[in-house]
């Protein structure tokens, strides 16, 4: 389990134009608000043990085309790479 916590404080001032700026009477025509927002991101990681070697090789071959596609390699290049791994 991992995570991040973020706390954000904010203050807002609302006032009636001109009347809120008067030194003593201005407090009657303005309002100050403060708020706190708390955000929490929780990450769960679940490991899985794979005991069979054949299953592990099959999982690796399923993952590789996606990885090479993500890198922008063409399909022919992926086939050559996978053929080289099978030998």
C-alpha positions, 0 to 999 in steps of 0.5 A: 500500500502506498499513497499521497496526501495533499492538503490545500488551504484557500481564503476568499474575500467577498465585499460590496464595492466601495463600501467594503473598502471603508476603514471601520464600516467596511467590516459590515460589508465584507466577508472572509471565508477560509476552507481546507481541501484534503485529497488522498491518493491510495495505491494498492499493489497485488503481487501474483506468483507464477510457478510454471516456466511455460506460463511465464514465457507466454505472459512475456510474449503477450506483453512484448508486442504491446511494449514494442507498439508503444515504442513506435516500432513497425509490425515487421520489426516486431516479428523479426524480434519475436522470431529471434526470441523463439530460436 
